[in-house]
């Protein structure tokens, strides 16, 4: 037999012999039974409790590491490796880099840091006017009027004190407020007076820091002349004085404190982010929010009777009577505050008719820059609203 064939034959025979030997003898293998091991039950509650304790300790340790060791190591080692600087005394404010609007849009202050909080909706300090029937007929008339002024975009809210009936035209849309933002400033001022944070007889000097252009006569007064809180509040409302407004906002703790108060009242869309005059229209609100402020001036749980009387005294002597007031007949009384910037014209107040009828009306009109059509629209809308609410 050739050598190669002989080798293949030997290998095949080896595999056959190994197979027969292995599986033939397997039947004679004895099975050895090992003793049964008894399982001990584990106290799962104890294990779960131990795991919880371990997790708490781990979280605490990681938190301590993250808030202390890692920032220290980053500032002293890692940051210097990638960004070495010879000016070690110059430090970047990373919070302002992450939150660039915090200085002017914040409404809360905690541990030296400003932040933005939402409105208090569960237990707001203000009451919401209870709405009755929607005045669809009045809304249709106002929409027809707006159709005649295509360049005017209005926001209107009307509410009847007698039955809660209301009209709503874009009342939840956010609009620039112009000087109407002085209403929440006035309300927070009197709430501060009631908390004894200040008195109405306190005085403030007119410095160049507060002097500003726009409406009001205070801008022309002598430097460092002193004015009482009462005088400043009256000028803020009757003359719409911007310098007086800035002085009072500062007295209340600046814009974040006023915004924080507004959130506590429960208002979501009203905020101040610019000192007066706000020619760019960055201070915002809605017609519904302003109506809610007006409603709560008369709320004894929100403001005292003496505060209400003082506020209504200011609002009853507003110099500008060319908007909603111009659409009211003789004998009707109007307590209000106006607002006027290039792109927005508005008025908000409470109408007292000679027959005892009483209703809240807020009208914002977004217009082409300084267009007289805005005033024309508001006057005609006021006439329509009065005729529907009183007659």
C-alpha positions, 0 to 999 in steps of 0.5 A: 500500500502506498505510504500516503494511503496507509497514513489515511487508513491508520487515522480512520481506524484510530477514530473508529477505535476511540469512538467504540471504546469511549461510548461502549464503556460509558454505560458502566460509569457509576453515578455519584450522588452528591449530598443535597445542599440546603439553601438559606433564605435571604432577608430581602428587606434587609438587603434593600435597606442596605442598598438604599443606605449605600446609594445615599452614601454614594450620592452624597459622596459624588455630590461632595466631590462634584461641588468641591474637589472637581471645581477646585481641580478645574480652576487650579489645574485643568483650566490653567493647562488649556488656558494659561494667563498671566492675568490671574486677578481677572476672572470670568463670570461664567454665570453671566455667560450662561445666563446673559439676561439675568441682570435685567430679566430676573425676578428673584434673588437668592444667595447673591444670584439672580434668577427667573421664576414663574408665576404663582398659580396655585396660591396667587395673591390676586383674585381672577375676575369671574367671567360670565357670558361672552359678549359675542355681539360686542366682539363682532362690532370691534372686529368689524371696526378693526377691519376698517383699520388694517394697519392697526393690530388691537388687543382688547379686554372688557369686563362688567362688574355687575354680571361678569360678562366680558369681551375678548379680542386677542386679550392674551397676546403679549404687547408692549405696555409703554407707560401702562407698566406704571400701574403695577409699579404703583400697586407694588408701591402701595403694597410696600407701604402697607408692609411698612417697608417705607412711608408715603412721606419718605423723600428721594433726591433727583439725581442725574442717575434717575433723570430721563427724557420723555414724558413728565416735568421732573426731568427739568427740575433742579438736581438733588431737589427732594420729593416725597413718595406721594409726590413721585407717585402722583407725577408718575400717574398723572403726568406719566413722569418717567424720572419719577417712575425710575426713582420709585422702581429703585426705591422698591428694590429695582426691576427684579423685585417688582417682577418678583412681586408681579409673579407672586400676584399670579401674573404670567405675562407682565414684566419690566426689563427696561428703565423708562422711557421704554422706547423699544417696547421691551416692557410687556403685558397683556390686556387680560393681565392689566384688567386683573390688576385693575380688578384687584385694586378694588380687592380688600384682600389685596389692598387696603381701602386707604391704598385704593382711595389714594390710587384711584385719586391719582388715576382720576387726574391723568392729564391724557384724556385723548384715548378711551376717555375721548370716546365716553359721553359727558358725565362718565368718569374714567380712572386709568393710565395711558401708554404711548410709544412709536409702535404702540398706543394704549389705555387701561382703566375703569369706567363709571357711567352716570347710571351706575354701570361700571366696567373695566376696559383695556385697549392696546393698539399696535400701529405703524410708527406714531400713526394717528390711526391708533388714536382714532381706532381707540376712540371709536372702540371706546364709543362702541364698548360704552354703548354696548355696556351701558345701554 
